[in-house]
Amino acid sequence: MNIDFSRIFNLLSEIPSHVFKQSCLTNLPEKQMDEINKTPPILKSHLTIYSSIQESFINISVLFIPNLLVIADQYLVLSNCKIAKLKQCSKFDAYAIQLSSSTGYLLMFFNNKQQYLEWVPKLKSFCRLTNFSNKFSLLEQIIKDYAIIQHKKTKKYYTSYVHSIRSSSPVDVLQSEIQTLRSIKHPSLLDLKWVYEDNHYIYLIFEYFRCEKLLDLLNQGLILDQTQLASIILQLLQSIKFLRKNNIYHGNITPNNILINTQSSFLQVFLVNMVFISRIDSEPLDHYFSNVHESYIAPEIKQGIAKPSIDSDLYQIGVVFYYLTFFIHQKRKDERVDRIQMELIDKAEEHLSLLDKNAQYKYKMVYCASQLDLLRRLLDKKENRIKLEDAIKHHWFINIKQKLKPKIERRKQHLPSLKTIIELCEQNEFSKKFEKQQKIIDEDSVLEENNFIQDLMTQLEKNQQSKRPSKENHEKLKMFEQFKTQIESEKTSQDKQFVFSKSIM
């Protein structure tokens, strides 16, 4: 490294002495080293840092993995840090930053400008940033605590969660969720881009989307059909399966913490407001009880015989399912469930057995016996509660898929098969036969589908002149079959503020 520390040391001396003495690095447990070594690094380089132990600058290998810096046998959680550029060092072609947390500081020097430009933007995407008002403009609030913002320089839109530092919800709960969102990615978790902080607010900035809380939509009169209801429950189950894989649980699954993406072409849900999960195994459950509504606390936790886990998440999904199944429009401000009445499930099953099709039945989202069977098993005692894998494969979901198949199959029978298309291409007589087949297709979609297929057939004919259809074209034809299926399965409703589709199933 070609940095003359003797020339810049006087400038560094302007930094308070406690910055050098207080390190923000923490000793890394040996048992976690194997897991870290299995994680693909974002960056890995030799950098110069100031060691408070050796009281000198040392050149050392620094490993950057999601939300963590690993230096020898120590680590630093980036989501707990603020990042600042040491501008005075640039006068001597020394590029440096300061990372600071509640426990201390870390000074990092880069070998050259290229290395600096490679590292710093990626570090910023994990650290807490400042000067939000200088970078973004607040445009409109879409729901409570969520707003549309615009980057002043790029003019790009984002969605921001705005958390008041003075609010009743503790900051450490939010920090725990930030750490989770920094470490893992999933379609049902919001895609966190940056975190900004000032004296009054913490801003979590996500990719642009518009949303509504499931609870608010229900209070606005939303009635889910059976496929939409199943889609929500299935996505919740798949989400906690992913969390379990990463040794995490959510802990606070309620209708108020389920966002519906109103910009999506299919019914997409986001899970937000995870409970405080750090050190939950060794500390009292005060944080958990103070942040989770009593109605959604599993009986085994109330009885003190178990702690929050994926099993209790499964119970909470059951309570959400119960809430949706027996929802009656009454504009509640919270997702409170007075009491789980298992006898209500019995009465609903009796209603279905009598084949009573009376539209005046007050529970509009009771559809079939298999739905009630899954609901009952999700709400059962822990020892009898359905397992996560069994819930995802429950026959309620299978039955709904089977009901969708006849429509799809009827639609497919009017379309030439992959083999037929290739044969038509080889014989160079596809045009007449294809036009005859095309007349059978519904008039509503004929123009769009005809253009798509004709382009594909033209390309296949060109390929045939030199060689047999390639693997790539076979894949395109498979995509066409999927495209046809998706057209049939999508179902929209203009009366609602969002678009639903059967394709999620």
N, C-alpha and C positions, 0 to 999 in steps of 0.2 A: 504494500500500500504506500503510495507516494504522497503522504500527508506529513507536513512538517509541524508536529505538535508543539514544538518550541515557539513557533510563530503565532499559533492560534491559542496557546494556553492562556495568554493574558485576556483574550476575549472570553474564553470559557470561564475565567475567574469571575466574570460578572454574574455567572449563575450562582445562586446561593449555595453555600457549602453543604447544606443538608440534602441537596439534590444528589450529590456524589455519595453521601453516606447512607441514604435510605434506598435500598434496592426494592423494586416491585416484583422480583423473581421469587418463585416458591419452589421448594424442593419437590421433585417429581417422584411419586411412589414407584418403586421398582416393578410392581405388578402391572403398571400401566404402560411400561416401556414397550412391551410386545404389541399391544394394541396400537400405540402410536407408530411403531415401525411398519405396521400393516397399512397405515393410512397413506394414500398417495399425497405427496407434498405439493403445495401450491408453488412454493419457491424454496430453494436451498442454496446458500452461498456462504462464503467466508466474509464476515463483516468485523469491524472494530467496535467494541463496546467498552464502557468503563466498568470495571469490576470493583465493587465496594469492598469485597473480601481482600483482593490483592492490592487495592488502592492504586490501580494503574489501568492504562488502556491495553487491552489484549485483542489479538486477532483470533477469531474463533468461528467454527461452523454454526450457522443459525438455520434452524428448520422451521418453516412456516407451513402449518397445516390449518384447516378451517378453525378459526377463532383461537388458535394457540401459536405462540412462539416457543420453541423448545431450544434451549441453549445448554449443552452438556446434560447435566442431571437436574436442570431447573426448567420451569415453564412460566409463561405469562398468559393470562386470559385477556385477549384483546378487547372484548366487548366491555371490559371494566376500565379501559384506558382512554385517555385523551391523547391526541397526537398534535405536536407542534414542531414547526420547522425552525432550526437554529440558523436564522438568516445571516448572522455575522460571520459564520464559517464560510459562506459562499465567496467571500472576498479573497479567500486563499484556495479556491477550487476544492474546498472540503464540503461535502454534502452530508448534513447531519440532521437527525430528528430527536425529539425528546418524547418518550412515552411516560405518562404519569397516571397513577392510580391512587386509591386511598391509602395504599401501603408504602408507596415510594416511587422511584423514578428509574428510567433506563435511557442512557445516551447511546445512540447507534450512529456510526459513521460508515459511509459507502465509498467504494473504491473509485467510482467515477460517476459522471452525470447519468450515463446510460443505466447503470445499476440503480441509481437513485430513482430514476423515472420508472423503472421496472417494479421496484418494491413499494414505493410510497402510495400510488393509487390503490393497490391491493390492500395495503394496511389500512388505508382510510375507509375502505368498504367494511371493515370489521370494528374499527375504533369509534368512539364517540366524538362527533365533530361540533364545531361552534359556528356562530354567525349565520344562523338559519335565515334570519330576516334579510341578510345581504344576498343570499343565494336564491331564495324562493319567494313567491308571492302566494298568499292564501286567496283562493278564488271563491269557494263555496263549501258549506258544510252539507254533507249528504245524509249522514245520520249522526247521532250523538257520538262525539269524540273522533269522528272521521271526516276528513275534508279533502277536496280536490286542490292540489297545489300545482304551480308551474315554475320550472327552473328559469330564472331571469335571463340567463345567457343562451341556453339551448332551446328555450321555449317548449320543452317537452313537459307533458303532464304526468303527474304522479298522484297517488293516493297516500295520505298521511294520517296516522293515528296520533292524536295530540293528547298527551297525558299531563295534567296539571300536577306539579310537584307538591302542591298543597292539598291535593285531593285525599279522600279517605283511604283510597287504595294505596298500600305501601309501595315505595319505589323498588324494594328488593324483590317483590313479586314480579314486577315488570322486568327487572334485570335478569331474573331467572328465565323468563320467556325469551328475552333477547338472546341469551346464551344458547337456548334451544334452537331458535330460528337461524342463528349464525352457523350452527353446527350441522343441521340436517335440512334436506329439501324434500317436499312432498306436495302433490297437487292440492291437498286439503289444508296445507299450511301456507300462510302468506309469504310471498317472496320478498324478504327484507333486503333493501338496497343500502340504506344508510341510517344512522342514528345521530340526530342533532340534539344538543342540550343547551339551554340558557338558564337564567336565574329563576324562571317561572315554569317552563315547560320542557318535556322530553318529546321529541318528534321521531316517530318511527315511519320511515318513508318506504313505500312499497311501489311496485309496478302499478301503473294506472288500472283501476277497475272501479266500477260502481256497485254498491251493495245495499242490501236491506237485511235487518235482523229477522230471523225466522219468527220470533215472537211478534214483531211489529206487523209482519205480513199476515199472520193469523188474526191479529186484532183488526186488520183492514178487511177481513172477510175471506181470506184465502182458504179454499178447500182443495186439498191435494187428491188427485186420483190415485188409484192403487199403485200404478207404476212409479209415479213421482214420490209417493210415500216410501216405497221400497228402495228407490234410488237413494234417498236421503239416509235411510238406516244402513244400507249396504256401504255407502261411502264412509259413514262413521265407523263401522266395523273394520273396514279396510285401513282407515287412518290409525286406529289404535293397534292394529296388527303391525303397522310400520313403526309406531312408537315403541312397541314391545321389542321389536328387533333391535332398536337402538337403546334399550334399557331405560326408557322414559315412559311416564304415564302422563295423561292430561290433568285429570283430577277435578275438572270443573265443566263437564259437558252438560249444557242446559240450552233451551231454545234461545236465550238471550246471548249466548256465546257461540251461536251458529250463524254465520253470515251466508247469505245467498248472493252469488255473483250475478248481478242483473245484466252484465255485459256479455255473458257467455252464451254460446249457441246451444248449450245443454245445461242441465241442472247441476251446477257446481257449488259445493259447500266449502266453507272455510271454518276451521276450528280456531277460536281465539281465546285470550284470557286464561292461560294455563296457570295453575296454582303454584305456590312457592315449593319447588321440588328439591332445592339444595339441602343436603344433610337431613332429609326427612326421616332417615332410618335411625338417626341418633338423637334427634331433638324431639321435644313434645309436639303434639299436633295442633298447637295453638294457631299457627298460621293457617292450617288447613280448615279448621272449624270456623275461623273468622272470615274466610274468603269463599266458602262453599255454602250454598243455601241448604238448610236442614233437610229439605225434601229430597235432596240428591246425594245424601250421605248414606252409603251402604250400611245395612244393619250390622254386619260384622265389625265395622269401624265404630259405630255407636256403642256396641257392646264391649269394645276394647280388646277384641280377640284377633284383630288384623289391622294392618296399616294400609294406607292408600296404595293402589297398584292398578295394573291393567284389569284385574278382576273387579275392582270397584268402578273402573271406567265402564266396564261391560254393564254393570248394574245401572249406571247413570244413563247409558244409551237406552236401557229398558225403561227408565222413567221418562225420558224424552219421547220414546215410542208410545208409552201409555198416555202422555200428555197430548200427542198428536192424534192418537186413535179416539180418545174420548174428549177431544177439545170441543168446548161450547163457546161461541163468540160472546165475550163479556168484557173486553178491553182491559185486561189485567195489565198493570204496569210491571209486574215481575212474572217469573216463570213458576211461581209457587204451586205446588201440588199438595193440597190439604192432607190427603191420606191415600195411599195406594189401596184401592178396593178390589181385591181379587174376585169378589163376588160379582163385580161389574163385568169382568171377563166372562164369567159363567152365564150371566144374563145375555150378553152379546152372542155367545155361542148358541144359546137357546133360540134367540131371535133368528139367527141364520138357519138353524135346523128346521124352523117352521116355514122357511122360504118366504118370509114376509117381505114383500117388495114395497111396502108402504113408504113413500117419499118423506113422510112426516117423522120417521124415526130420528130422534134428536141427535144421535151420534153419526155424523155424516161420513166419518172416515173409518168405519168398520166395514171391511170388504169380504173377508173370507175366514174360514176356520183355521187355515194354516197361518194366517197373520196373527190370530189370537194365540195359537200354540207357541210361536216364537216369542211373543210378548210375555206369556206366562213363564217361559223357561228363562228369559233374561232377568225377570224379577224374583226368581226363586232364591232360596238361601244359598250361601256360597258353596256348600258341599254338593248341592244339587243343581246349581246354576249351569246353564249350557256353556260348553267350552267355545272359545273364540272361533276356532276352525270349523266347528260344527254349526255355529251360528251363520258364518259366511256361506256355508253349503246348505243351509236350511231349505226345505222343499217349498217354502213360500216364494223364494227367489227363483227356484227352478220352475215352478208352476207358471210364474209370470213370463219367463222366457219362452216357455212352451206355447203360451197363448199368443205370443207375438209371431211365432214361426209360421203359422198357416198363411198369414197375410204376406209375409216375406216370400214364402215358397210359391204362392199364387203369382206374385209379381215376377219371380225369377223364371217361371215356366214360359213366359213370353219372350225371354231373352235368349239369343243363341249362346250355347255353351262355349267354353274355351276351345274345346276340340273342334267344334263346328266353325268357329271363327277362323282358326288356323287352316282348316281344310278349304274354306271359302277363299282364303288368301292364296293358297297353293294353286287352286283351280282358276284363279283370276276371274271368277264369276260372282264375286261376293256382292256386287252392287245391287243386282236385281233381287236376289234372295234376301238380302239385308233389308231393302225397302219394304218387301212383303212382310217380314218379321216386324219391322218398325211400326207398321200401321196398327198392330195390336196394342201397343203401349198407350197408356192414358194420354189424352190430349194435353192435359195440364203441364206435363213435363217433357213433351216430345221434342220441343225445340232445343232445350238445354242438353238433353241426353243424346239427341241426334248429332249435334255438333261435336260432342265429346267422343262418340263412337266413330264418326266419320274421320276425325283427325287421327284416331288410333288406327283405323283400318288403312288409311293412306300411308301411314308410317310403316305398317307391317308389309304393305305391298311393295314399298321401296326396298325394304330389307330382303324381300323374297327374290328380287332381281339378282342379288349377289350371293345371298346365303340364306339358310333357314332362319326362321324367327329366333332372335336371341333370348337368353334368359331374362334380360332386362325387360323385353316386351311381354314375356310371360308374366312377369311381376306386375307390369302395368295393367294387364288384363285382370289379374287378381284384384288389383286396386279398384278396377271398374266394378267388379262384382260387389266389393265392399261398399263402393259409392252408391250402387243401386240399393243395397240393403239399408244404408243410412238414410237415403231419401224416404224410404217407406217408414222407417222407424221413427223419424223425427215428427214431432207433433207440437204445434205452437198454439198459443192462446193470446190474442190481441187484447183481451180484457184485462190481463195482468200486467204488472210493471216489469216483468221479466219473462224470458223465453225458456220453456221446458222442452226436453227432447227425450225420446225413449232410447236414444243411442247409448246412454250411460249403462243400460242394462246389458 
